Amino acid sequence: MTIETGQYAELSDIRGLRFECKNCKAVIVLPLSQIIGGIPYNCVNCKSTWSAMASRDVSSAIEMLTGALRQFQYFNESPTTGFSFSLELTREAEPTTSASRVSSGKD
């Protein structure tokens, strides 16, 4: 028998997306409901450009991600959905909460 310990995030746990400027280390957290029309093109603190790629491409990808997260949050809350969806996280630091999964090794 194999025992695995993992760290999971339910979609209802996602409050927003966190962005950290690589230049000045300023952090901005945008709630999913406020990510409409994209993200800031520049750091709100030091004004450095956040993307070497076309800003529209980055902004569009983030809008698609937030739209998908909102949709899955809705599906998870629906009583007619026959599954629950969560994100499995890498375990770099000791988790504050964890879930254990027991496997017979045949998975």
Backbone as JSON Lines, residues from 0, in Angstrom:
{"i":0,"aa":"M","n":[0.85,-1.17,0.0],"ca":[0.0,0.0,0.0],"c":[0.9,1.24,0.0]}
{"i":1,"aa":"T","n":[0.51,2.25,-0.77],"ca":[1.23,3.52,-0.85],"c":[0.37,4.61,-0.24]}
{"i":2,"aa":"I","n":[0.97,5.44,0.58],"ca":[0.25,6.58,1.15],"c":[0.89,7.85,0.62]}
{"i":3,"aa":"E","n":[0.07,8.71,0.04],"ca":[0.55,9.99,-0.48],"c":[-0.13,11.12,0.29]}
{"i":4,"aa":"T","n":[0.62,12.13,0.6],"ca":[0.06,13.31,1.24],"c":[0.17,14.46,0.25]}
{"i":5,"aa":"G","n":[-0.91,15.17,0.07],"ca":[-0.92,16.26,-0.88],"c":[-1.56,17.5,-0.31]}
{"i":6,"aa":"Q","n":[-1.4,18.57,-1.01],"ca":[-1.99,19.85,-0.63],"c":[-2.93,20.26,-1.75]}
{"i":7,"aa":"Y","n":[-4.17,20.57,-1.4],"ca":[-5.2,20.86,-2.39],"c":[-5.84,22.21,-2.09]}
{"i":8,"aa":"A","n":[-6.26,22.88,-3.14],"ca":[-6.98,24.14,-3.01],"c":[-8.32,23.98,-3.69]}
{"i":9,"aa":"E","n":[-9.37,24.13,-2.93],"ca":[-10.71,24.14,-3.51],"c":[-10.86,25.45,-4.28]}
{"i":10,"aa":"L","n":[-11.64,25.43,-5.33],"ca":[-11.81,26.65,-6.12],"c":[-12.48,27.75,-5.31]}
{"i":11,"aa":"S","n":[-13.29,27.37,-4.33],"ca":[-13.92,28.38,-3.48],"c":[-12.88,29.09,-2.6]}
{"i":12,"aa":"D","n":[-11.68,28.48,-2.45],"ca":[-10.6,29.1,-1.67],"c":[-9.9,30.22,-2.45]}
{"i":13,"aa":"I","n":[-10.07,30.25,-3.76],"ca":[-9.36,31.25,-4.57],"c":[-10.05,32.59,-4.42]}
{"i":14,"aa":"R","n":[-9.33,33.53,-3.8],"ca":[-9.86,34.87,-3.6],"c":[-9.52,35.78,-4.76]}
{"i":15,"aa":"G","n":[-8.42,35.49,-5.42],"ca":[-7.99,36.34,-6.52],"c":[-6.66,35.88,-7.06]}
{"i":16,"aa":"L","n":[-6.11,36.65,-7.97],"ca":[-4.8,36.36,-8.54],"c":[-3.8,37.34,-7.95]}
{"i":17,"aa":"R","n":[-2.64,36.81,-7.58],"ca":[-1.58,37.61,-6.94],"c":[-0.47,37.85,-7.95]}
{"i":18,"aa":"F","n":[-0.08,39.09,-8.09],"ca":[1.0,39.47,-8.99],"c":[2.08,40.15,-8.16]}
{"i":19,"aa":"E","n":[3.34,39.73,-8.38],"ca":[4.47,40.35,-7.69],"c":[5.42,40.9,-8.74]}
{"i":20,"aa":"C","n":[5.73,42.18,-8.64],"ca":[6.65,42.83,-9.56],"c":[8.05,42.27,-9.35]}
{"i":21,"aa":"K","n":[8.68,41.81,-10.41],"ca":[10.04,41.28,-10.3],"c":[11.06,42.39,-10.07]}
{"i":22,"aa":"N","n":[10.7,43.62,-10.37],"ca":[11.62,44.74,-10.21],"c":[11.64,45.26,-8.77]}
{"i":23,"aa":"C","n":[10.47,45.62,-8.23],"ca":[10.42,46.25,-6.91],"c":[9.8,45.39,-5.82]}
{"i":24,"aa":"K","n":[9.29,44.21,-6.21],"ca":[8.68,43.25,-5.29],"c":[7.33,43.7,-4.74]}
{"i":25,"aa":"A","n":[6.75,44.75,-5.31],"ca":[5.4,45.16,-4.91],"c":[4.42,44.05,-5.29]}
{"i":26,"aa":"V","n":[3.39,43.88,-4.47],"ca":[2.4,42.84,-4.69],"c":[1.03,43.47,-4.87]}
{"i":27,"aa":"I","n":[0.3,42.96,-5.85],"ca":[-1.08,43.37,-6.05],"c":[-1.91,42.09,-6.15]}
{"i":28,"aa":"V","n":[-3.04,42.07,-5.44],"ca":[-3.96,40.94,-5.51],"c":[-5.26,41.46,-6.09]}
{"i":29,"aa":"L","n":[-5.68,40.86,-7.19],"ca":[-6.92,41.26,-7.84],"c":[-7.96,40.17,-7.65]}
{"i":30,"aa":"P","n":[-9.1,40.5,-7.03],"ca":[-10.17,39.51,-6.92],"c":[-10.64,39.08,-8.31]}
{"i":31,"aa":"L","n":[-11.05,37.82,-8.46],"ca":[-11.49,37.32,-9.75],"c":[-12.59,38.2,-10.34]}
{"i":32,"aa":"S","n":[-13.48,38.7,-9.49],"ca":[-14.59,39.51,-9.97],"c":[-14.14,40.85,-10.54]}
{"i":33,"aa":"Q","n":[-12.94,41.29,-10.2],"ca":[-12.44,42.59,-10.68],"c":[-11.52,42.47,-11.88]}
{"i":34,"aa":"I","n":[-11.24,41.25,-12.34],"ca":[-10.37,41.09,-13.49],"c":[-11.25,41.06,-14.74]}
{"i":35,"aa":"I","n":[-11.62,42.24,-15.14],"ca":[-12.43,42.43,-16.34],"c":[-11.7,43.44,-17.19]}
{"i":36,"aa":"G","n":[-11.35,43.07,-18.39],"ca":[-10.6,43.97,-19.25],"c":[-9.11,43.87,-19.04]}
{"i":37,"aa":"G","n":[-8.67,42.86,-18.29],"ca":[-7.24,42.63,-18.16],"c":[-6.64,43.07,-16.86]}
{"i":38,"aa":"I","n":[-5.33,43.05,-16.84],"ca":[-4.55,43.41,-15.67],"c":[-3.74,44.66,-16.0]}
{"i":39,"aa":"P","n":[-3.17,45.29,-14.99],"ca":[-2.32,46.45,-15.28],"c":[-1.15,46.06,-16.19]}
{"i":40,"aa":"Y","n":[-0.82,46.91,-17.13],"ca":[0.31,46.66,-18.03],"c":[1.64,46.93,-17.35]}
{"i":41,"aa":"N","n":[1.61,47.79,-16.34],"ca":[2.83,48.19,-15.62],"c":[2.61,48.0,-14.13]}
{"i":42,"aa":"C","n":[3.71,47.89,-13.41],"ca":[3.66,47.82,-11.95],"c":[3.0,49.09,-11.43]}
{"i":43,"aa":"V","n":[2.08,48.94,-10.5],"ca":[1.41,50.1,-9.93],"c":[2.33,50.89,-9.0]}
{"i":44,"aa":"N","n":[3.46,50.29,-8.6],"ca":[4.39,50.95,-7.71],"c":[5.55,51.63,-8.45]}
{"i":45,"aa":"C","n":[6.32,50.84,-9.22],"ca":[7.53,51.38,-9.87],"c":[7.34,51.67,-11.36]}
{"i":46,"aa":"K","n":[6.18,51.31,-11.89],"ca":[5.81,51.57,-13.29],"c":[6.59,50.74,-14.3]}
{"i":47,"aa":"S","n":[7.36,49.74,-13.87],"ca":[8.09,48.9,-14.84],"c":[7.09,48.04,-15.61]}
{"i":48,"aa":"T","n":[7.43,47.73,-16.85],"ca":[6.58,46.91,-17.71],"c":[6.56,45.49,-17.18]}
{"i":49,"aa":"W","n":[5.36,44.89,-17.12],"ca":[5.22,43.56,-16.57],"c":[5.38,42.46,-17.58]}
{"i":50,"aa":"S","n":[5.36,42.75,-18.86],"ca":[5.44,41.68,-19.83],"c":[6.22,42.11,-21.05]}
{"i":51,"aa":"A","n":[7.19,41.28,-21.45],"ca":[7.93,41.54,-22.68],"c":[7.09,41.15,-23.88]}
{"i":52,"aa":"M","n":[6.1,40.25,-23.65],"ca":[5.19,39.87,-24.73],"c":[4.18,40.99,-24.92]}
{"i":53,"aa":"A","n":[3.43,40.89,-25.98],"ca":[2.37,41.87,-26.21],"c":[1.41,41.85,-25.03]}
{"i":54,"aa":"S","n":[1.16,42.98,-24.44],"ca":[0.32,43.05,-23.24],"c":[-1.07,42.49,-23.48]}
{"i":55,"aa":"R","n":[-1.58,42.63,-24.69],"ca":[-2.91,42.09,-24.98],"c":[-2.92,40.58,-24.86]}
{"i":56,"aa":"D","n":[-1.84,39.91,-25.29],"ca":[-1.78,38.45,-25.19],"c":[-1.8,38.0,-23.74]}
{"i":57,"aa":"V","n":[-1.02,38.65,-22.91],"ca":[-0.96,38.29,-21.48],"c":[-2.31,38.59,-20.84]}
{"i":58,"aa":"S","n":[-2.84,39.75,-21.1],"ca":[-4.12,40.15,-20.53],"c":[-5.24,39.21,-20.97]}
{"i":59,"aa":"S","n":[-5.23,38.83,-22.23],"ca":[-6.24,37.91,-22.75],"c":[-6.15,36.55,-22.09]}
{"i":60,"aa":"A","n":[-4.93,36.04,-21.9],"ca":[-4.75,34.74,-21.27],"c":[-5.23,34.77,-19.82]}
{"i":61,"aa":"I","n":[-4.96,35.86,-19.11],"ca":[-5.4,35.97,-17.72],"c":[-6.91,36.08,-17.65]}
{"i":62,"aa":"E","n":[-7.52,36.8,-18.59],"ca":[-8.98,36.87,-18.62],"c":[-9.59,35.5,-18.87]}
{"i":63,"aa":"M","n":[-8.98,34.7,-19.77],"ca":[-9.48,33.35,-20.04],"c":[-9.34,32.48,-18.79]}
{"i":64,"aa":"L","n":[-8.22,32.6,-18.09],"ca":[-8.0,31.84,-16.86],"c":[-9.04,32.2,-15.8]}
{"i":65,"aa":"T","n":[-9.25,33.48,-15.57],"ca":[-10.2,33.9,-14.54],"c":[-11.62,33.51,-14.93]}
{"i":66,"aa":"G","n":[-11.95,33.59,-16.22],"ca":[-13.27,33.15,-16.67],"c":[-13.48,31.68,-16.41]}
{"i":67,"aa":"A","n":[-12.45,30.87,-16.7],"ca":[-12.55,29.43,-16.46],"c":[-12.66,29.14,-14.96]}
{"i":68,"aa":"L","n":[-11.89,29.85,-14.13],"ca":[-11.98,29.64,-12.69],"c":[-13.36,30.0,-12.16]}
{"i":69,"aa":"R","n":[-13.93,31.12,-12.63],"ca":[-15.28,31.5,-12.22],"c":[-16.3,30.43,-12.63]}
{"i":70,"aa":"Q","n":[-16.15,29.89,-13.84],"ca":[-17.06,28.86,-14.34],"c":[-16.97,27.59,-13.5]}
{"i":71,"aa":"F","n":[-15.74,27.16,-13.19],"ca":[-15.58,25.96,-12.36],"c":[-16.08,26.2,-10.94]}
{"i":72,"aa":"Q","n":[-15.94,27.42,-10.4],"ca":[-16.49,27.72,-9.08],"c":[-18.0,27.53,-9.1]}
{"i":73,"aa":"Y","n":[-18.64,28.0,-10.17],"ca":[-20.08,27.84,-10.32],"c":[-20.46,26.36,-10.4]}
{"i":74,"aa":"F","n":[-19.74,25.58,-11.22],"ca":[-20.02,24.16,-11.37],"c":[-19.84,23.41,-10.05]}
{"i":75,"aa":"N","n":[-18.81,23.75,-9.29],"ca":[-18.57,23.09,-8.0],"c":[-19.72,23.32,-7.03]}
{"i":76,"aa":"E","n":[-20.35,24.49,-7.11],"ca":[-21.43,24.82,-6.18],"c":[-22.77,24.27,-6.65]}
{"i":77,"aa":"S","n":[-22.88,23.86,-7.89],"ca":[-24.14,23.37,-8.45],"c":[-24.46,21.97,-7.93]}
{"i":78,"aa":"P","n":[-25.69,21.76,-7.43],"ca":[-26.05,20.42,-6.96],"c":[-26.18,19.4,-8.09]}
{"i":79,"aa":"T","n":[-26.24,19.85,-9.32],"ca":[-26.4,18.92,-10.45],"c":[-25.05,18.44,-11.01]}
{"i":80,"aa":"T","n":[-23.94,19.02,-10.52],"ca":[-22.62,18.59,-10.98],"c":[-22.21,17.36,-10.19]}
{"i":81,"aa":"G","n":[-21.79,16.32,-10.9],"ca":[-21.49,15.04,-10.26],"c":[-20.04,14.87,-9.84]}
{"i":82,"aa":"F","n":[-19.27,15.95,-9.79],"ca":[-17.88,15.85,-9.35],"c":[-17.49,17.13,-8.63]}
{"i":83,"aa":"S","n":[-16.41,17.06,-7.91],"ca":[-15.84,18.22,-7.25],"c":[-14.46,18.44,-7.84]}
{"i":84,"aa":"F","n":[-14.12,19.67,-8.12],"ca":[-12.86,20.01,-8.77],"c":[-12.01,20.83,-7.83]}
{"i":85,"aa":"S","n":[-10.74,20.46,-7.69],"ca":[-9.81,21.25,-6.88],"c":[-8.46,21.22,-7.56]}
{"i":86,"aa":"L","n":[-7.56,22.06,-7.09],"ca":[-6.21,22.14,-7.62],"c":[-5.26,21.43,-6.68]}
{"i":87,"aa":"E","n":[-4.37,20.6,-7.21],"ca":[-3.36,19.97,-6.38],"c":[-2.1,20.81,-6.49]}
{"i":88,"aa":"L","n":[-1.54,21.17,-5.35],"ca":[-0.4,22.06,-5.29],"c":[0.89,21.3,-5.01]}
{"i":89,"aa":"T","n":[2.0,21.84,-5.47],"ca":[3.28,21.23,-5.14],"c":[3.56,21.5,-3.67]}
{"i":90,"aa":"R","n":[4.33,20.62,-3.1],"ca":[4.6,20.74,-1.67],"c":[6.04,21.17,-1.47]}
{"i":91,"aa":"E","n":[6.27,22.48,-1.5],"ca":[7.62,23.01,-1.3],"c":[7.87,23.32,0.16]}
{"i":92,"aa":"A","n":[6.83,23.76,0.85],"ca":[6.94,24.08,2.26],"c":[5.94,23.21,3.01]}
{"i":93,"aa":"E","n":[6.06,23.16,4.31],"ca":[5.11,22.39,5.1],"c":[3.72,22.98,4.9]}
{"i":94,"aa":"P","n":[2.76,22.18,4.5],"ca":[1.4,22.69,4.31],"c":[0.74,22.98,5.64]}
{"i":95,"aa":"T","n":[-0.17,23.96,5.62],"ca":[-0.93,24.26,6.83],"c":[-2.1,23.29,6.95]}
{"i":96,"aa":"T","n":[-2.64,22.86,5.81],"ca":[-3.66,21.82,5.8],"c":[-3.3,20.85,4.7]}
{"i":97,"aa":"S","n":[-3.6,19.61,4.9],"ca":[-3.28,18.62,3.89],"c":[-4.36,17.56,3.84]}
{"i":98,"aa":"A","n":[-4.35,16.82,2.77],"ca":[-5.26,15.69,2.61],"c":[-4.42,14.47,2.28]}
{"i":99,"aa":"S","n":[-4.84,13.34,2.73],"ca":[-4.11,12.11,2.43],"c":[-4.92,11.28,1.47]}
{"i":100,"aa":"R","n":[-4.21,10.6,0.58],"ca":[-4.85,9.72,-0.38],"c":[-4.16,8.37,-0.26]}
{"i":101,"aa":"V","n":[-4.95,7.34,-0.12],"ca":[-4.39,5.99,-0.03],"c":[-4.55,5.33,-1.38]}
{"i":102,"aa":"S","n":[-3.48,4.73,-1.86],"ca":[-3.49,4.09,-3.16],"c":[-3.07,2.64,-3.0]}
{"i":103,"aa":"S","n":[-3.68,1.77,-3.76],"ca":[-3.31,0.36,-3.7],"c":[-2.1,0.07,-4.55]}
{"i":104,"aa":"G","n":[-1.61,1.08,-5.28],"ca":[-0.47,0.89,-6.15],"c":[-0.89,0.44,-7.54]}
{"i":105,"aa":"K","n":[-2.19,0.24,-7.76],"ca":[-2.71,-0.2,-9.06],"c":[-3.21,0.96,-9.89]}
{"i":106,"aa":"D","n":[-3.15,2.2,-9.36],"ca":[-3.67,3.39,-10.06],"c":[-2.87,3.71,-11.29]}
